[in-house]
Amino acid sequence: MPGPLEGIRVADFTWVWAGPTCTMQLAHMGAEVIRMESMRRVCTLRMLPPWPDGQPGVNRSGYFNQYNQGKRSIQLDISKPEGAEMAKQIVAMSDVAVENFASNVIDRLGLGYEELCKVKPDLIMISMSGYGRGGPESGYVSYGPAQVPLSGMSQLTGYSGWQPMHVGMSYGDPNAGLHAAFAVLSALFYRARTGKGQYIDMSQQESTMAVLGEGFMEYGMNGAQPPRSGNRVAHMAPHGVFMCAGEDRWLSIACATDDEWRALCGVMERPDLAGDARFRTLADRKANEDDLETEIMSWTLTQEPFEASERLQAAGVAASPPFMNRELAEDPHLSERGFFVEKEHPEVGVRQHAGIPWRMSETPCEVWRAAPIMGQDNDYVFGELLGLSSGQIEDLKARQVVY
Amino acid sequence: MPESALDGLTIIEYNRTGGAAYATKLMADLGAEVIKVEPLTGDPDRCLGPFPGGEPHPEKSGTFLYLNCNKQSVMLDITNHTGRQVLDSLLRDADVFIHDIPPAEAEALGLSDKQVRAGKDRLVTTFISPFGESGPHRDWKAYDLTTLSAGGWTWLNGWPGHPEMPPLRPFGRQSAYQAGVNAALATMGALLARLRTGRGQHVEVSAQECITAILEMTFAFWPYMNAPTARWGQRPIHPIDFFQCKDGGWIFVLCVEEHQWQRLVELMETPEWTQWEVAANRFVRASNWDALRPFMEEWVSQWTTDDLYKAAQAKRIPFAPASTLSQLLDSEHLKARGFFVEIAYPQAGTIKQPGAPFKMSETPWEIRTPAPTLGQHNETILGERLGLSGDEIKSLNGARVG
């Protein structure tokens, strides 16, 4: 496994989406990530669709397989004392431990930071709970979808005059996962220079609020909740997603400058609009934004969005259709850049997955293997790493400590 | 001994979209020294707002202030030969150079990786662009909205059952935040590799790909089931929905696991509809949600938001309120955790803003200085550090007039 984190091992206690997003970044960089999976409480993602042919199965979920690429999996019941002891042995051989149970669950399992430091004094450990450790709500339970409303994002997102909305995905999860990976890497950098590990307490609520800075700044400056404004923003016009010809076809267009606006008029073949006093400057276009959008939509309604965005881009106008999954999967740009990952998987075969959004010139990052099936690395971890004999492993299996 | 996680690192930043500025904010808040190179007109985020009273002012833009605490600012016209030489001197002593100038323009400005890193073996260059540095759309123009569309996010957001309403952006420049956090973590990876190899390298980040990489399970629905995605993503399980409470607030009703639903049924005192076959498990509830929804709506409307939130959480059901900003700023929980930080900005006044996205036990996250005014550190950086004379600095700034 080449990559910038070659030689780093991660004891991965995570499940659902947030934690696995963190450890996947570390796997992308070449760390050896060992997922410890319970058979009594199977990872939620393994139980969710999509599944090939609609047939469920713990190794068949595209959701799980997307966010666990490049990791190892062992079946270990850490709720049993012997299982927890084995988890500790794995931690002792690791550099990083990551968990995203509800606050304090990991302590109850006897696998809290202080316990783990006894076997690995310079351990870096991160807990990614919904509400963080400490504070009156720290015992509350949370999942990614709820972080969007909880953090304030729903009250800020939505059509003008409509109710608060979701954002279309459980954004709190991947956002926490990426911030967590950054925190772990920073802690590794500190450890490399001082020999010291540390504990990181992440609240997903807080990491979500960190990306709503402009909302809090507006409140702090003007004392008012920013109103929901659909796709409109103060500093650009037009700035919207416009209906096109056909069913559920759309085109997003954003103009920051008067030049871009005039170029848009050129592509629409509407020189009259370029000279129209209602739309000359940004201030004019903001003042007459309803009219502006009506004029643009009268053009987009006659257009195929991909073809129109090509022409707008050629004229220097920022435009893109809202891509749906199929259009992303078939996008020649993403394919030519080698973004997608297609590795053989023991049960679902070769499927397309989203890959790594960065490229490094000297220590290339890559997905070395598809997401693991349950227990794919039992032999490697129990036998090779922990040095257990096959007799010992059989004995542990008989007592359902391992499977 | 370093006193903070990133103590001793020097980062040069040139920001256009907020992506570069967020990447370096994450690092500055952990102790890295960040020097912003701003054009004579200033970082464009200075024009973005929000502004106090809605009055534009380059030292009062909320977006700029939030993203640029702990940084220093030097004003430099990098399109001019002398300015460019000064930038090179800064880069010679730096560990990282981060910018988010699109590839074609970066090349024209002499700021591509090849042009920048020659002769600077230890430098890490991290460049963010909307579509990456290769491929047929490399030079497509983009702003946050169109990047979110090209990445597949806006398609997921909207109102199921209202086909006349457009795909919708989430609040805030989320493509910039995502490109920023990805750039920060990839930069840390490159710096860790440098500890081993002694060499820097180039990191490129595609904002489009940063979005496509986080589309929950929706992308996989195509390669796994040939199923196109619908607005508000795929919600294969239910309840996952908003309801209005009797005080006018909104609550997010969520049961992911079956045992959470069972406890919700108890909380509702087991009404008949919850025993119907169409409510039997999370998947069939999803298929029949239109029919079940009114029952839930009726029940929720008898509660105040806060009572329902607390009652659900007492039974370990993961409900959450749709918080307003003032509710968050007043939250006892967040106060106890010390989340918000109050920053005194010299011109925009004192503002309470989001603090640490995570807490590290050994190394502080802290705001040491408010965002810099434009060119605030010309003298200390250009004069004291690079040894330019007062006249030379003036003539650099004079290029603005001339």
HADDOCK unambig.tbl for C-alpha pairs under 7 A between the chains (distance, minus, plus):
assign (segid A and resid 4 and name CA) (segid B and resid 189 and name CA) 5.57 0.50 0.50
assign (segid A and resid 4 and name CA) (segid B and resid 190 and name CA) 6.29 0.50 0.50
assign (segid A and resid 4 and name CA) (segid B and resid 192 and name CA) 6.53 0.50 0.50
assign (segid A and resid 4 and name CA) (segid B and resid 193 and name CA) 4.66 0.50 0.50
assign (segid A and resid 5 and name CA) (segid B and resid 189 and name CA) 6.97 0.50 0.50
assign (segid A and resid 50 and name CA) (segid B and resid 220 and name CA) 6.69 0.50 0.50
assign (segid A and resid 50 and name CA) (segid B and resid 221 and name CA) 5.44 0.50 0.50
assign (segid A and resid 50 and name CA) (segid B and resid 224 and name CA) 6.08 0.50 0.50
assign (segid A and resid 50 and name CA) (segid B and resid 225 and name CA) 6.48 0.50 0.50
assign (segid A and resid 51 and name CA) (segid B and resid 224 and name CA) 5.98 0.50 0.50
assign (segid A and resid 51 and name CA) (segid B and resid 225 and name CA) 6.69 0.50 0.50
assign (segid A and resid 52 and name CA) (segid B and resid 224 and name CA) 4.97 0.50 0.50
assign (segid A and resid 52 and name CA) (segid B and resid 225 and name CA) 5.58 0.50 0.50
assign (segid A and resid 53 and name CA) (segid B and resid 225 and name CA) 6.29 0.50 0.50
assign (segid A and resid 54 and name CA) (segid B and resid 225 and name CA) 6.98 0.50 0.50
assign (segid A and resid 62 and name CA) (segid B and resid 217 and name CA) 6.91 0.50 0.50
assign (segid A and resid 62 and name CA) (segid B and resid 220 and name CA) 5.40 0.50 0.50
assign (segid A and resid 62 and name CA) (segid B and resid 224 and name CA) 6.36 0.50 0.50
assign (segid A and resid 63 and name CA) (segid B and resid 217 and name CA) 4.63 0.50 0.50
assign (segid A and resid 63 and name CA) (segid B and resid 220 and name CA) 6.55 0.50 0.50
assign (segid A and resid 134 and name CA) (segid B and resid 337 and name CA) 6.59 0.50 0.50
assign (segid A and resid 135 and name CA) (segid B and resid 333 and name CA) 4.93 0.50 0.50
assign (segid A and resid 135 and name CA) (segid B and resid 336 and name CA) 5.21 0.50 0.50
assign (segid A and resid 135 and name CA) (segid B and resid 337 and name CA) 5.59 0.50 0.50
assign (segid A and resid 136 and name CA) (segid B and resid 333 and name CA) 5.24 0.50 0.50
assign (segid A and resid 137 and name CA) (segid B and resid 333 and name CA) 5.84 0.50 0.50
assign (segid A and resid 140 and name CA) (segid B and resid 313 and name CA) 5.95 0.50 0.50
assign (segid A and resid 140 and name CA) (segid B and resid 316 and name CA) 6.89 0.50 0.50
assign (segid A and resid 141 and name CA) (segid B and resid 313 and name CA) 6.86 0.50 0.50
assign (segid A and resid 141 and name CA) (segid B and resid 316 and name CA) 6.01 0.50 0.50
assign (segid A and resid 141 and name CA) (segid B and resid 317 and name CA) 6.80 0.50 0.50
assign (segid A and resid 141 and name CA) (segid B and resid 318 and name CA) 5.13 0.50 0.50
assign (segid A and resid 142 and name CA) (segid B and resid 318 and name CA) 4.96 0.50 0.50
assign (segid A and resid 143 and name CA) (segid B and resid 318 and name CA) 6.77 0.50 0.50
assign (segid A and resid 146 and name CA) (segid B and resid 252 and name CA) 6.58 0.50 0.50
assign (segid A and resid 146 and name CA) (segid B and resid 319 and name CA) 6.80 0.50 0.50
assign (segid A and resid 146 and name CA) (segid B and resid 320 and name CA) 5.72 0.50 0.50
assign (segid A and resid 149 and name CA) (segid B and resid 252 and name CA) 6.97 0.50 0.50
assign (segid A and resid 149 and name CA) (segid B and resid 320 and name CA) 6.77 0.50 0.50
assign (segid A and resid 149 and name CA) (segid B and resid 321 and name CA) 6.24 0.50 0.50
assign (segid A and resid 149 and name CA) (segid B and resid 322 and name CA) 4.16 0.50 0.50
assign (segid A and resid 149 and name CA) (segid B and resid 323 and name CA) 6.13 0.50 0.50
assign (segid A and resid 150 and name CA) (segid B and resid 320 and name CA) 5.56 0.50 0.50
assign (segid A and resid 150 and name CA) (segid B and resid 321 and name CA) 5.62 0.50 0.50
assign (segid A and resid 150 and name CA) (segid B and resid 322 and name CA) 5.40 0.50 0.50
assign (segid A and resid 150 and name CA) (segid B and resid 323 and name CA) 5.39 0.50 0.50
assign (segid A and resid 151 and name CA) (segid B and resid 323 and name CA) 6.48 0.50 0.50
assign (segid A and resid 152 and name CA) (segid B and resid 322 and name CA) 6.30 0.50 0.50
assign (segid A and resid 152 and name CA) (segid B and resid 323 and name CA) 4.79 0.50 0.50
assign (segid A and resid 152 and name CA) (segid B and resid 324 and name CA) 5.51 0.50 0.50
assign (segid A and resid 152 and name CA) (segid B and resid 325 and name CA) 6.07 0.50 0.50
assign (segid A and resid 153 and name CA) (segid B and resid 171 and name CA) 6.64 0.50 0.50
assign (segid A and resid 154 and name CA) (segid B and resid 322 and name CA) 6.12 0.50 0.50
assign (segid A and resid 155 and name CA) (segid B and resid 322 and name CA) 6.19 0.50 0.50
assign (segid A and resid 155 and name CA) (segid B and resid 323 and name CA) 6.69 0.50 0.50
assign (segid A and resid 155 and name CA) (segid B and resid 324 and name CA) 6.05 0.50 0.50
assign (segid A and resid 156 and name CA) (segid B and resid 171 and name CA) 5.83 0.50 0.50
assign (segid A and resid 157 and name CA) (segid B and resid 170 and name CA) 5.50 0.50 0.50
assign (segid A and resid 157 and name CA) (segid B and resid 171 and name CA) 5.09 0.50 0.50
assign (segid A and resid 167 and name CA) (segid B and resid 157 and name CA) 5.34 0.50 0.50
assign (segid A and resid 167 and name CA) (segid B and resid 170 and name CA) 5.51 0.50 0.50
assign (segid A and resid 168 and name CA) (segid B and resid 156 and name CA) 4.85 0.50 0.50
assign (segid A and resid 168 and name CA) (segid B and resid 157 and name CA) 4.22 0.50 0.50
assign (segid A and resid 168 and name CA) (segid B and resid 231 and name CA) 6.98 0.50 0.50
assign (segid A and resid 168 and name CA) (segid B and resid 232 and name CA) 4.11 0.50 0.50
assign (segid A and resid 168 and name CA) (segid B and resid 233 and name CA) 5.21 0.50 0.50
assign (segid A and resid 169 and name CA) (segid B and resid 215 and name CA) 6.78 0.50 0.50
assign (segid A and resid 169 and name CA) (segid B and resid 216 and name CA) 6.24 0.50 0.50
assign (segid A and resid 169 and name CA) (segid B and resid 232 and name CA) 6.93 0.50 0.50
assign (segid A and resid 169 and name CA) (segid B and resid 233 and name CA) 6.17 0.50 0.50
assign (segid A and resid 174 and name CA) (segid B and resid 214 and name CA) 6.23 0.50 0.50
assign (segid A and resid 178 and name CA) (segid B and resid 181 and name CA) 6.63 0.50 0.50
assign (segid A and resid 178 and name CA) (segid B and resid 182 and name CA) 6.93 0.50 0.50
assign (segid A and resid 179 and name CA) (segid B and resid 181 and name CA) 6.49 0.50 0.50
assign (segid A and resid 181 and name CA) (segid B and resid 185 and name CA) 6.73 0.50 0.50
assign (segid A and resid 182 and name CA) (segid B and resid 184 and name CA) 6.72 0.50 0.50
assign (segid A and resid 182 and name CA) (segid B and resid 185 and name CA) 4.56 0.50 0.50
assign (segid A and resid 185 and name CA) (segid B and resid 185 and name CA) 6.93 0.50 0.50
assign (segid A and resid 185 and name CA) (segid B and resid 188 and name CA) 6.01 0.50 0.50
assign (segid A and resid 185 and name CA) (segid B and resid 189 and name CA) 6.79 0.50 0.50
assign (segid A and resid 186 and name CA) (segid B and resid 5 and name CA) 6.03 0.50 0.50
assign (segid A and resid 186 and name CA) (segid B and resid 6 and name CA) 6.90 0.50 0.50
assign (segid A and resid 186 and name CA) (segid B and resid 188 and name CA) 6.60 0.50 0.50
assign (segid A and resid 187 and name CA) (segid B and resid 5 and name CA) 6.32 0.50 0.50
assign (segid A and resid 189 and name CA) (segid B and resid 5 and name CA) 6.99 0.50 0.50
assign (segid A and resid 189 and name CA) (segid B and resid 192 and name CA) 6.19 0.50 0.50
assign (segid A and resid 190 and name CA) (segid B and resid 5 and name CA) 4.95 0.50 0.50
assign (segid A and resid 190 and name CA) (segid B and resid 6 and name CA) 6.92 0.50 0.50
assign (segid A and resid 194 and name CA) (segid B and resid 1 and name CA) 6.92 0.50 0.50
assign (segid A and resid 198 and name CA) (segid B and resid 360 and name CA) 6.91 0.50 0.50
assign (segid A and resid 198 and name CA) (segid B and resid 361 and name CA) 5.76 0.50 0.50
assign (segid A and resid 198 and name CA) (segid B and resid 362 and name CA) 5.85 0.50 0.50
assign (segid A and resid 199 and name CA) (segid B and resid 360 and name CA) 5.96 0.50 0.50
assign (segid A and resid 199 and name CA) (segid B and resid 361 and name CA) 5.30 0.50 0.50
assign (segid A and resid 200 and name CA) (segid B and resid 358 and name CA) 6.68 0.50 0.50
assign (segid A and resid 200 and name CA) (segid B and resid 359 and name CA) 5.48 0.50 0.50
assign (segid A and resid 200 and name CA) (segid B and resid 360 and name CA) 4.45 0.50 0.50
assign (segid A and resid 200 and name CA) (segid B and resid 361 and name CA) 6.13 0.50 0.50
assign (segid A and resid 201 and name CA) (segid B and resid 358 and name CA) 5.78 0.50 0.50
assign (segid A and resid 201 and name CA) (segid B and resid 359 and name CA) 5.09 0.50 0.50
assign (segid A and resid 201 and name CA) (segid B and resid 360 and name CA) 6.53 0.50 0.50
assign (segid A and resid 202 and name CA) (segid B and resid 357 and name CA) 6.84 0.50 0.50
assign (segid A and resid 202 and name CA) (segid B and resid 358 and name CA) 4.40 0.50 0.50
assign (segid A and resid 202 and name CA) (segid B and resid 359 and name CA) 6.27 0.50 0.50
assign (segid A and resid 203 and name CA) (segid B and resid 358 and name CA) 6.65 0.50 0.50
assign (segid A and resid 206 and name CA) (segid B and resid 357 and name CA) 5.47 0.50 0.50
assign (segid A and resid 207 and name CA) (segid B and resid 357 and name CA) 4.19 0.50 0.50
assign (segid A and resid 207 and name CA) (segid B and resid 358 and name CA) 6.82 0.50 0.50
assign (segid A and resid 209 and name CA) (segid B and resid 354 and name CA) 6.38 0.50 0.50
assign (segid A and resid 210 and name CA) (segid B and resid 354 and name CA) 5.58 0.50 0.50
assign (segid A and resid 210 and name CA) (segid B and resid 357 and name CA) 5.93 0.50 0.50
assign (segid A and resid 211 and name CA) (segid B and resid 177 and name CA) 6.36 0.50 0.50
assign (segid A and resid 212 and name CA) (segid B and resid 172 and name CA) 6.15 0.50 0.50
assign (segid A and resid 213 and name CA) (segid B and resid 66 and name CA) 6.20 0.50 0.50
assign (segid A and resid 213 and name CA) (segid B and resid 354 and name CA) 6.66 0.50 0.50
assign (segid A and resid 214 and name CA) (segid B and resid 62 and name CA) 6.06 0.50 0.50
assign (segid A and resid 214 and name CA) (segid B and resid 63 and name CA) 5.15 0.50 0.50
assign (segid A and resid 214 and name CA) (segid B and resid 172 and name CA) 6.73 0.50 0.50
assign (segid A and resid 216 and name CA) (segid B and resid 325 and name CA) 6.76 0.50 0.50
assign (segid A and resid 216 and name CA) (segid B and resid 353 and name CA) 5.91 0.50 0.50
assign (segid A and resid 217 and name CA) (segid B and resid 62 and name CA) 5.19 0.50 0.50
assign (segid A and resid 217 and name CA) (segid B and resid 353 and name CA) 6.47 0.50 0.50
assign (segid A and resid 218 and name CA) (segid B and resid 50 and name CA) 5.50 0.50 0.50
assign (segid A and resid 218 and name CA) (segid B and resid 62 and name CA) 6.58 0.50 0.50
assign (segid A and resid 220 and name CA) (segid B and resid 351 and name CA) 5.17 0.50 0.50
assign (segid A and resid 220 and name CA) (segid B and resid 352 and name CA) 6.10 0.50 0.50
assign (segid A and resid 221 and name CA) (segid B and resid 52 and name CA) 5.05 0.50 0.50
assign (segid A and resid 221 and name CA) (segid B and resid 351 and name CA) 6.83 0.50 0.50
assign (segid A and resid 222 and name CA) (segid B and resid 52 and name CA) 5.90 0.50 0.50
assign (segid A and resid 222 and name CA) (segid B and resid 53 and name CA) 6.39 0.50 0.50
assign (segid A and resid 225 and name CA) (segid B and resid 325 and name CA) 6.44 0.50 0.50
assign (segid A and resid 230 and name CA) (segid B and resid 168 and name CA) 6.56 0.50 0.50
assign (segid A and resid 231 and name CA) (segid B and resid 168 and name CA) 5.99 0.50 0.50
assign (segid A and resid 231 and name CA) (segid B and resid 169 and name CA) 5.74 0.50 0.50
assign (segid A and resid 235 and name CA) (segid B and resid 48 and name CA) 6.35 0.50 0.50
assign (segid A and resid 241 and name CA) (segid B and resid 166 and name CA) 5.99 0.50 0.50
assign (segid A and resid 241 and name CA) (segid B and resid 167 and name CA) 6.58 0.50 0.50
assign (segid A and resid 242 and name CA) (segid B and resid 166 and name CA) 6.88 0.50 0.50
assign (segid A and resid 248 and name CA) (segid B and resid 163 and name CA) 6.94 0.50 0.50
assign (segid A and resid 252 and name CA) (segid B and resid 146 and name CA) 5.79 0.50 0.50
assign (segid A and resid 252 and name CA) (segid B and resid 149 and name CA) 6.95 0.50 0.50
assign (segid A and resid 253 and name CA) (segid B and resid 146 and name CA) 6.60 0.50 0.50
assign (segid A and resid 254 and name CA) (segid B and resid 143 and name CA) 6.70 0.50 0.50
assign (segid A and resid 313 and name CA) (segid B and resid 140 and name CA) 5.98 0.50 0.50
assign (segid A and resid 313 and name CA) (segid B and resid 141 and name CA) 6.58 0.50 0.50
assign (segid A and resid 316 and name CA) (segid B and resid 141 and name CA) 6.62 0.50 0.50
assign (segid A and resid 317 and name CA) (segid B and resid 141 and name CA) 6.55 0.50 0.50
assign (segid A and resid 318 and name CA) (segid B and resid 141 and name CA) 4.75 0.50 0.50
assign (segid A and resid 318 and name CA) (segid B and resid 142 and name CA) 4.72 0.50 0.50
assign (segid A and resid 318 and name CA) (segid B and resid 143 and name CA) 6.55 0.50 0.50
assign (segid A and resid 318 and name CA) (segid B and resid 146 and name CA) 6.67 0.50 0.50
assign (segid A and resid 319 and name CA) (segid B and resid 142 and name CA) 6.84 0.50 0.50
assign (segid A and resid 319 and name CA) (segid B and resid 146 and name CA) 5.71 0.50 0.50
assign (segid A and resid 320 and name CA) (segid B and resid 146 and name CA) 5.33 0.50 0.50
assign (segid A and resid 320 and name CA) (segid B and resid 149 and name CA) 6.25 0.50 0.50
assign (segid A and resid 320 and name CA) (segid B and resid 150 and name CA) 5.83 0.50 0.50
assign (segid A and resid 321 and name CA) (segid B and resid 149 and name CA) 6.14 0.50 0.50
assign (segid A and resid 321 and name CA) (segid B and resid 150 and name CA) 6.53 0.50 0.50
assign (segid A and resid 322 and name CA) (segid B and resid 149 and name CA) 4.02 0.50 0.50
assign (segid A and resid 322 and name CA) (segid B and resid 150 and name CA) 5.77 0.50 0.50
assign (segid A and resid 322 and name CA) (segid B and resid 152 and name CA) 5.99 0.50 0.50
assign (segid A and resid 322 and name CA) (segid B and resid 154 and name CA) 5.93 0.50 0.50
assign (segid A and resid 322 and name CA) (segid B and resid 155 and name CA) 5.15 0.50 0.50
assign (segid A and resid 323 and name CA) (segid B and resid 149 and name CA) 5.95 0.50 0.50
assign (segid A and resid 323 and name CA) (segid B and resid 150 and name CA) 5.52 0.50 0.50
assign (segid A and resid 323 and name CA) (segid B and resid 151 and name CA) 6.69 0.50 0.50
assign (segid A and resid 323 and name CA) (segid B and resid 152 and name CA) 4.68 0.50 0.50
assign (segid A and resid 323 and name CA) (segid B and resid 155 and name CA) 6.29 0.50 0.50
assign (segid A and resid 324 and name CA) (segid B and resid 152 and name CA) 5.70 0.50 0.50
assign (segid A and resid 324 and name CA) (segid B and resid 155 and name CA) 5.99 0.50 0.50
assign (segid A and resid 324 and name CA) (segid B and resid 228 and name CA) 6.94 0.50 0.50
assign (segid A and resid 324 and name CA) (segid B and resid 229 and name CA) 6.24 0.50 0.50
assign (segid A and resid 325 and name CA) (segid B and resid 152 and name CA) 6.94 0.50 0.50
assign (segid A and resid 325 and name CA) (segid B and resid 218 and name CA) 6.77 0.50 0.50
assign (segid A and resid 325 and name CA) (segid B and resid 219 and name CA) 4.83 0.50 0.50
assign (segid A and resid 325 and name CA) (segid B and resid 222 and name CA) 6.05 0.50 0.50
assign (segid A and resid 325 and name CA) (segid B and resid 228 and name CA) 6.18 0.50 0.50
assign (segid A and resid 325 and name CA) (segid B and resid 229 and name CA) 6.17 0.50 0.50
assign (segid A and resid 326 and name CA) (segid B and resid 222 and name CA) 5.74 0.50 0.50
assign (segid A and resid 326 and name CA) (segid B and resid 228 and name CA) 6.23 0.50 0.50
assign (segid A and resid 333 and name CA) (segid B and resid 135 and name CA) 5.22 0.50 0.50
assign (segid A and resid 333 and name CA) (segid B and resid 136 and name CA) 5.41 0.50 0.50
assign (segid A and resid 333 and name CA) (segid B and resid 137 and name CA) 6.00 0.50 0.50
assign (segid A and resid 336 and name CA) (segid B and resid 135 and name CA) 5.78 0.50 0.50
assign (segid A and resid 337 and name CA) (segid B and resid 134 and name CA) 6.38 0.50 0.50
assign (segid A and resid 337 and name CA) (segid B and resid 135 and name CA) 5.64 0.50 0.50
assign (segid A and resid 351 and name CA) (segid B and resid 223 and name CA) 5.87 0.50 0.50
assign (segid A and resid 351 and name CA) (segid B and resid 224 and name CA) 6.88 0.50 0.50
assign (segid A and resid 352 and name CA) (segid B and resid 223 and name CA) 5.68 0.50 0.50
assign (segid A and resid 353 and name CA) (segid B and resid 220 and name CA) 6.79 0.50 0.50
assign (segid A and resid 354 and name CA) (segid B and resid 212 and name CA) 6.74 0.50 0.50
assign (segid A and resid 354 and name CA) (segid B and resid 213 and name CA) 5.40 0.50 0.50
assign (segid A and resid 355 and name CA) (segid B and resid 213 and name CA) 6.55 0.50 0.50
assign (segid A and resid 357 and name CA) (segid B and resid 205 and name CA) 5.98 0.50 0.50
assign (segid A and resid 357 and name CA) (segid B and resid 206 and name CA) 5.82 0.50 0.50
assign (segid A and resid 357 and name CA) (segid B and resid 209 and name CA) 4.86 0.50 0.50
assign (segid A and resid 357 and name CA) (segid B and resid 210 and name CA) 5.16 0.50 0.50
assign (segid A and resid 357 and name CA) (segid B and resid 213 and name CA) 6.99 0.50 0.50
assign (segid A and resid 358 and name CA) (segid B and resid 203 and name CA) 6.66 0.50 0.50
assign (segid A and resid 358 and name CA) (segid B and resid 204 and name CA) 5.44 0.50 0.50
assign (segid A and resid 358 and name CA) (segid B and resid 205 and name CA) 4.39 0.50 0.50
assign (segid A and resid 358 and name CA) (segid B and resid 206 and name CA) 6.44 0.50 0.50
assign (segid A and resid 359 and name CA) (segid B and resid 203 and name CA) 5.54 0.50 0.50
assign (segid A and resid 359 and name CA) (segid B and resid 204 and name CA) 5.30 0.50 0.50
assign (segid A and resid 359 and name CA) (segid B and resid 205 and name CA) 6.72 0.50 0.50
assign (segid A and resid 360 and name CA) (segid B and resid 201 and name CA) 6.95 0.50 0.50
assign (segid A and resid 360 and name CA) (segid B and resid 202 and name CA) 5.75 0.50 0.50
assign (segid A and resid 360 and name CA) (segid B and resid 203 and name CA) 4.59 0.50 0.50
assign (segid A and resid 360 and name CA) (segid B and resid 204 and name CA) 6.76 0.50 0.50
assign (segid A and resid 361 and name CA) (segid B and resid 201 and name CA) 5.83 0.50 0.50
assign (segid A and resid 361 and name CA) (segid B and resid 202 and name CA) 5.24 0.50 0.50
assign (segid A and resid 361 and name CA) (segid B and resid 203 and name CA) 6.50 0.50 0.50
assign (segid A and resid 362 and name CA) (segid B and resid 201 and name CA) 5.81 0.50 0.50
